[in-house]
Amino acid sequence: MNTRIKFLKKPKLRKPVIFTGLPGIGLVGKIAIEYLVSQLKCVKIAEIYSDSFPPSIVTKKGLAELIYDEIYWFKGKGRDFLFLAGPVQPPLDFRIAGSAEHYEFSRTLVEAFKKMKITKIITVAGIDIGEDRISKEPKIVVIGTDKKILNEFKKDSVLLGSEGLVTGAAGLLIGMGAEQGIEGVCLMGQTSSRLVLADHQSAQKVVELLAKKFNFKVNVKEIEAEAKKVEKAFSSLQEQLHAQREEKEKPGEEEFKKYTR
């Protein structure tokens, strides 16, 4: 197993913070981080390759290349921001990949973060709340590596995470980062695993939170338009579920006869 980071540029970083968003439930993290990268016009500085990624290549206009994730850089006022985004992480299905792949991938990244003197790791993911997501507007759940960083986000109307597991890179990066003295937080947008489409509405909530907290100038019109499509899909699904419940509650023919004799 081997994860490799190919640096294209090595800018001088000032108190850097890194945000990560890789595929997971509802694609919440992936959508949110890629949207910020696009809006902030970030510069790509690195590519991440790993033997734990699916054994595939991608083709663009007939040209073949290996699958990779990317690290982007944005120069803010007084500090720098990095964004880790991409189409893959080690498979979360343990019938395909074991836990060793996840640990090796995350450990390699955290070691690189340490060398880059990153001060904070913020991972973004989705959290499955089942059918409740169909009828409720999504909120953001936060967990952190210490009380100090949790207090920083408590002011932002987020829900504190309770007991549970955070799988994949979203959890391991902050856990391993804490071992290296890097504080970390995971922001999880509420979503549903039943959603076939990606949950842009949940991702929008994360984008708005990060934009406000770190003074990013972001136009949310594009992601808002996609979020409305999700909201419409949920409304339609809610109507279908309501109709199914009503149908189940109707008495059958035999039961009807029993009450009409």
N, C-alpha and C positions, 0 to 999 in steps of 0.2 A: 504494500500500500504506500502511495506516495502522493502528496499534495505539493504542488509547485506554484510559486508566485513569480510571475514575470513582470518586472517593473519597467515601464516605458518611460517614466519620468520620476524624479525624486525631488519634489519641491521642498523647500525649507518650511517646515510646519510650525505653527504657533499654537500651543495648547490644544492640539487637535481632538475633536470628538468624531467618532465613527458611528454611522447608522447602517444597519443591515436589514435587508428584506429579501428573503429567498422563498421559493414556492412552499406553500403550506395550505392549511384550511382556508378556503375562500380566496386564496392568493392575495390576502390582505396586505402582507408585508411587501411582497413583490410589486404590487400595483403602487402602493404608497411611496416607496423609495424610488422606483423608476420615474414616477411623476415628478418628484422633487428634483431628481437629476435633470430631467427635461426642462422644467421650469427655471431652474437656477443656471442652466447652460454650463453644467459642470464639465471639467476636463478629465478624460480617462488617463489614469496613471499606471494601472496594473491590470493584468489578466491572471486568473486563477484556474489552474488545471489540476485534475485529480483522478487517480485510478479508481476512486470510489464513485465517480459519475457513471451514468448509463454507458454501456459499451457501444457508442454510436458516434457518428459524425453529423454535422449539419452542412447543408449546401446552400450557397447564395449565388444565384445567377450561374449555376453549373459548377461553381468552385467549391471544393470540399475543405472543411476545417474541423478541428476538434471542438467539442463543447467546452465552454469556459464561462466563469463568472468574471465580474469586473469591479474594479475599485475606481471611484471618481473623486475629484477634488474640487472644492469650492472655497475660494478665499473670502472669508467674512471680515467684519470689522473687529479687529483685535484678536481673532482666532480663526483657525482653519477647520473645515468640515470635510469629512470623507464619507462616501456612500458606497456600500458593498451591495451590488445587485446582480441579478443573473437568472438564467432559466433553470438551474439545477442546484441541488444539494445531495448528499448521500441519501439513497432511498430510505424512507421512513417505514417501509414494509420490511420487517425483519426476516421474511421468507426470501427476500432478495439480497439484503445486506445485513451484516452483523453490526454490533455496537462498536467494534474496533474501528470500522471505517469512519463513523461519526466522530469518535474521539481523536483520531489522527487528523482529520480534516480541520476540526475546531482548534486543536492544539497548535497546528502549523500556523493558522491565522492569528491566534493570540500571541504566539511568539513574535510574529511579524509586527503586530500592533505594539508590543512592548518595545521593540527596536525603533519604531516610529514615534515613540513617546506619546502614544494616545492616552488621554486622561480619562476618557469615558466611552463605554460601549453601550449603544442603545439599539436593541434588536426589536424588530416589528414583526408580529405574527397575527394569526387569527385564533379565536377561541370559540369552540363549538357550544352553542347554547340551545341547539335543537330547534323545535317548533316555535319556541319563544321568539326567535329571530324573525319569524314570518310576520308576527303581529306587533313587534316592538322596534323602535328606532335603536340602532346599535350604540353602545357605549364603549368606553375604553377601560380595560382592566390592566392594572400595573403591578408588577412585582419588581423588587430591587435587591441588590446585594447588601445593602445596609439601610438603616433608618434614615440617614442623612439624605440619601438620594430619593427615598420614598417621600420624604417631607417636601422635597422640591416639586414633586409632581402632584401631591395631594391638593395643592392650590388650584389645579387645573380641572377640577370636577371629574376626576377619574375614579374608578372603583378600585379599591385595594384587593389584590388577589388573595384567595383563601388557600386552604391546603389542596395540593394537587401536583401534577407533573407537567413540565414543559419540555417537549421532546425536540430532538433535532438541534440544528445550529442556534436557533433562537434561545434555547436554554443553556446549551453547553458553552457558548461564547461568553456569556456573562458569568457563568459558574467558574470557568477556567480563568477568565479575566480577573476575577476576584482573588484567585490564588496568586496572581502576578501583581497584585496591588492596584488593579484597574477597576474602578467602580463601574457598576453596570445596572441597567434597567431593561426590562422587557415590556413593551406596550402591545397589548393584545386587543384587537378590534373584535367585538362580538359578531359572530356569523353563524352559519349553519352548514353542516356537511351535506345537507340535502340540496343545497343550492348548486345547480348545474353550472350556472354562469358564475363568473368571478364577482366578489362582493365589493363593488366600487363604492357603495355607500359607506361601508365600514372603513374602507381605505381613506375615503375623504375625511372622515372624522380624525384619523391619525395625521393626515396632511395638515389639516387646519390647526391641530394642537401643536405640531412641531413648528409650523410657520409662525404661530403666535409666540411660542416659547423662545425661539432662536432668532426672531426678527427676520425671517425669510420673506422676501417679496414674491408671493405666489398668487397666480390667477387660477382660481378653482373652477372656472366655467366648464372646462373640458371634462374633468372628473365628475363634476356635478351633473352634467348631461348623462353620463354613463350611470351615475347613481340613481337617477330618475327612472332609468330603464329597469334597474334592479328592483326599485320600489314598486314599479308597475307589475313586474313578474311576481313579487311577493303578494301583492293585492289579489292577483289572479289565482295564485295558489291557495290563499286564505279562503277565497270564495269556493274553490273546489273542495277543500277540506270541510268547510261548513256544510256544503251540500251533501257530502258523504256522511257526515254525522247525522244530519236530518234524516237521510234515507235509512240509516241503521236504526234510528229511533222509531220509525213507522212500524206499527204492528203488522205481522205477517197475516196471510189470508186465514189460517186456522185460528190464530189468536183473535182476529176480527170476528169470526163466527162465534167464538166462545163468548164474547161480550155482547153479541146481538141476539142470542137465543132467548 
